[in-house]
Amino acid sequence: MEKQKQCASGTAAIIVAAGRGSRAGQSNGPKQYQDLGGSSVLTRTLRVFANHPQVHSIVVVIHPDDEKLYHSASVASDKLQAFVVGGMTRQQSVAAGLEALTDLHPKRVLVHDAARPFVSPETISRVIAKLDSFPAVVPTISVADTLKRRDDYGQIIETLSRQHLVAAQTPQGFEYASILKIHRDAAAANRHDFSDDTGMAEWAGVDVVVVEGNARNTKITTAEDMIMAQENFNMKVPDIRVGHGYDTHQFVDGSGIWLCGINLPHTQSLSGHSDADVGLHALTDALLATIADGDIGSHFPPSDPKWAGASSDQFLKHAVSRVTAAGGRITHVDVTLICEAPKIGPHRDKMRNSISQISGIEPGRISVKATTNESIGFVGRNEGMVAMATATVVMESIE
């Protein structure tokens, strides 16, 4: 799904998926399109970035022969831009992705290997946070094995000290304008031998700093890697969380209500410290419940005048961010609105799209429905409205 181009200042991600993956075996196609627990490797990688609240745009770089495979592996996300065809080398493919972002002018860009489907949201967050202070960032892990240098004949020459050695991972993060210029300069200098983008930054004299990576963030390179990834995934017991939220607000004199992020004309309004959006409040509580992170009142106290009249979309964004940071992937949300009026049916799809735009959850995973209270109780007397919500979250990548 492609979205309209947005203004500058955000963070874009380039997912490099143009390789042939010959070492991983070709019987089932390139490794990034092979099945991993019911979804392709690329699909799983894209989900992590599409669900991350600090990633605003995504460009996937593919091989020219893989357009059909790409469409079958893509995800429904408004963040996803049109795919880009890569070059003969990884360096050329990244350059193609960078050039495709010129109209968006992002402040930051992340470059990630499609064949690293186990990247965690926390790793992404650490890279982005470090980019506030440095122009180039790479996640790394300490080297555990003893390293030895050998000659062309298999003879060991020396044993290397591991004291200052680390293994580089992706996503690697950069100031967008800086890494774009570096790629253009490298091409002009006929330098096409860089194995990663921080190596290019080092060549250009740009300071590169490290953040903590994740041992699970391995790259699927060989056929054995793929087998191990599939076995590990199949052995893993899924950690599925379901949270419930409830909210109610009283009707008062007015001319409209906020409901699931949209404003509906009505003969009354809902009373509350914020905008009294019962739908978003219940959904916020449901999401926070999946990670046992309190409720909306503990994060946004009604006693704090800062939140007087506040738009509830920021509450939902905060809850999504907390779930994502904890390693959760939101797979489904459901909101039930209970009221005698206004009629919800004509506005249901608009509400689903509103929740999608606020949260980053694809519309097909969002349910909004309504019922009356059959003229019983305070709801039946049109004294107020109730919202109930459930959220389903799969915890895939807790570090």
N, C-alpha and C positions, 0 to 999 in steps of 0.2 A: 504494500500500500504506500503510495507516494503522497507527501504532504506539500503544501505551499511553502515556498521559501520564506524564512523568517529573518528578522533583523539581526544585527551583530550582537556580540557580547557574551554569547553562550559558549557551551562546550560541545564540540562535534567529535564523533568517533569514526575512524576509518577501520573497517573490518577487511583484512586482506585475505581473500578467498580465491585467488587466481592460480594457485599452484596446482600441479598435477599429482603430487603426493605419490610418486613412483615407489618410494621405499615402503609405503603402507599397503601396497598391492592394489591392482586395478580391477580385480574381478567384480567388485561391487561399485566401481566408479571412483572418482577422486575422494580422498579421505574425508574432506569437509562435508560431503553429501552422504556418507555412509551412516547407517542406523546406529544409534546409541540409546538404548532403552526406549524405543518407540518414536524417537525424534532424531533428525539428522544432527550431526556434529555442529553444522552451521546454525541450525535452528536453535539449539541450546545456547550457543554463543550469543546469538542475536537477542534472545530473551533476556539475558542478564543486562545487556546494555539498554534495551528498550524499556526495561522496568526500573532502571536507575534514574532517580529524580534529577540528578545533576547532569545527565547527558541529554542534550536537546535535539541533536540531529545525528543521523547515522548514514554513512555511505559505505556500501559494500562493493569491493573491487573483485570482479570475477574474470574467469577465462572466457574468451570469445565463444568457445564451444559449449559453455555451461548455462546458457540463458534459461533453457527449459528446466534444468536441475535447480537453478537458483529460485525460480518462481515457485517450485514445489517445496523449497526449504525456507522461503521467506516467512516473516511473521507480520501480522496485521498491527501496524503501529504508525501513528501520525508522525513519528520521528524519522521514519525511513525515507530517504531521498531516492532518486532514480539510481539504479546500479551503474557502475562504471566498468569499462573493459580495461583490464590490466595489460602489462607489458611482458617481456620475456624474462625479466628478473623481478624479485621482490621489490627492489629499489625503484624500478620503473613503475610497478603497480602502485606503490605508496605515492609516488609523484603524481600519478593519474588521479588518485583519490584527493590529494591536496589541491590540485588544479580544479577539481569539480566543486570544491568548497569556496571558490573565490567570490562568488556572488553572495554567499552567506556571511562572509567576513567574521568567522567565529573568533573569539578571544583565545580559546585554547583548543587543542586537538589531541585526541588519544589515538594511537596506532596499535591495533591489536590483531594477533594471528587468529584466523577463524578456527584453526585446529587446537585452540586452547579453550575448550568448552567449560572447564571447571573454574574459570576465573571467578573470584568472589566479589560481591558488591563492596566489601570493605577495602579490598585492594584498589578498586577503581576510585573510591572516595579518598584514599590516602594520596594517590597520584594527583587528583584534582586539587586537593587541599595544598599540597606542596607547590603546585604551580602558581599559587598566590605570591610566592616568594622567590621562585627560581624559574629559569626559562626552559629547563629540560629535566625530566624526572624519569627514573627507571625503577620498577620494583625488582628486588633481588632476594635471593635466599643464600644462606651460607653453604659453602661446598663441604659435603660430609665425607666424601671419599678422598683417600690419599691420591695426589696427582703426580704423575711421572711423565717425563719427556723422553721420547724414544726417537731413534733415527729411522732412516728409510728401510733398514734391514731388520727392524724389530728389536734392536738392542736398546736397553734402558740407558739413557745418558745421565739423568739426574732426577732426584725427587724434589718437587717444588713445595715451598711453604704455602699453607692454606690461610695464613694469618689475614691477609688482605684480599683474598680471592672470593668472589661471589658469582653466582649464576644469574644472568639477566633473564627477566621475563617480560611479558607484555600484559596490559597496555603500557606503552611508553608515552609520556605526556610532554607537550611542547607549547610554547607560545606559537600560535598559528603562523603569524607573519614571519617569525624567525625561521621555523623549519621549512616553510615554503621557499624562502630565499636560499637556504642551505641546499635544498634539493636542486634548485635551478642553477646554483653556482657549481655544484658537483657535476651536473650534466654538462655545463659549459667547459669544465675542466677535464672532461672525458674520464671522470671517476665513476665507475659502475661496479666497484668491488666491495661495497660496504654490506655487512651481514645484518646490521640493524640500524635504526635511525639515530640512536644515541651515539653510535660510532661516527655517524656523519656530523653530529653536533660537536663531538670532540675534535674532529678534523677541522671544523670551522672555528674552534677556539671558544665554544660556548660551554659554560659551566654545567655539568650534569651531576645531579645529586640522586641519592638512592632513598627509597622507602622500603618498608618491609613487604616482601612478597608473600606467597602462600605455597607451601609444598605441594598442595593439590593442583596448583595451576600449571600442570605439565602440558607439554605440546605433544600431540599425537603425530609421530613421525614415521614409525615403522609399522609393519603388520603386527608385530608383537605388541607394540604400544596400543594398537586398536583392540586387540584381543583382551589385553589387561584392562583397558578402559571399560569394555563391554562387561567383562566379568565383575569388575568392581561395582559398576552401576547396577547390574542385575542382583548382586548380593546385598546391596544397600537397602535397608528397610526404610521406606519413605516416612518422613516426619511430617505428617499432615495435621495442621491445626485448624480448628473452626472456632470463630469468635462470634459472640452475640452482642448486639447493642440495642438500647431502648431509649427513646426520648419522647417527651410530651411538652407542648406549649399551649398556653391559653389564648383564645381569640379575644381581641380587643378591637375598638373602633379603628378603622383604617380603610385603605383602598387597594391592598395587594399583599401578597406573601412571597417570601423566598422559599423555594422548595427544590431540593436536589440541584441547587446551583442556578436555577432560573427564576425570574420574577414573574409571578402570575397575577394578573388583575383579579381582585376579589372584593367582596363587600366588607371584608374585615382584614385585619392584620394579625400576626402572631406576636405575642409579647415575649421578650427575652433580653438578656444582657447584650448579646450579639445581634445578628440579623434573624435569630430564632429559626434557622433552617433545620427543622426536625429531621429531615432525611439525611442531610450531611452529618448532623450531630450523632445520629444513631450509627451511621456507617463508620464514622471516626472511632466511636467506642468499640465497634465490632473488630476493627483492624487492630487497635491497641490491645484488645483482649487476646489476640492470637499470639502475642509475644509477652503477655502478662505485664504490660507496661502502664498500668493504671487506667484512668479514664480521661475524658475530655476536660473535666474540671480540674484534674491534677496538673494538666499541661497548660490550661488556659483558665485560671481561676476567675470566676465571676466577680470576685471581690476586687480584681485588678481593673482600674478604670481604663487601662490600655486597650482592653478588649470590648469596651462599650461600643455597640453598633458595628462590630467587626464583621467582615465578610467571612462566611464559614468555609469558603474554599481553601483558605490558608490552614484551617484545622485539618481538613482532609489531606492536603499536601503533606503536612507535618506527620500525620499518622502513616502515610505511604512511605515517607522517608525513613521513619523509625523501623518499619517492618523490613524494608529493603536493607537498611544498615545492619539489621540483625541476621541477614542471610535468607530472608523469606522471599518467595515468589508468589504474588497474589494470583490465584487461578480463577476465582469466581467471587462475586459479591451479589447480594440480594437485598433489596429494600422493599418493605411493605408499608404503605401509607394507609392509615385508618382515619377516615373522616366522612362526614356527610356531604361536604362541599369544600372546595371546588371539585369539579370532575377532573380526574387524573388521566383517564384514558387518552384524550386528545393530545396530551403533553408528554406521554410516556417516553417516546423515542427521543424527544428533545432533552428530557432529563437524563436518559442513558448516555447520550452524546456529551452532555455537560459533565457528568461524572467521569466519563472517559477522558475528556480534555483536562480536567483538574488532576486526575490521578495517574494518567498514563496507562490505565487498564483498557484493553481493547473492548469495544462495545459488545462483542459477542459473548463476553464474560460478565456482563452487567445485566442484572434483572431488576426491573422496577414494576411493582404491581400495587393495586389498591383495593380496598374494600370499605364498606360502610360498617357502622356498628348497629344497624337495624333499629335506629332511633332509641337505643338503650344507653343509659349512663351519660356522663358528661360529653362524650364524643357524639352520642346520638342527639343530645340537646344542642349541638353546635357550639359548645362552650370551649372546645379545644380540639387538638389534633394529636395523634400518636404515630410514631414511626418505629418500626422494628427492622433490624438489619442483621444479616449474617455475612461473615467473610471467611473464605477458605484460603489457606496459605500453605504452601509446601516449603519447608525449610530445607534448602538444597546445599547451602554453601557457608555454613557457620564455621568460622576459623577457630 
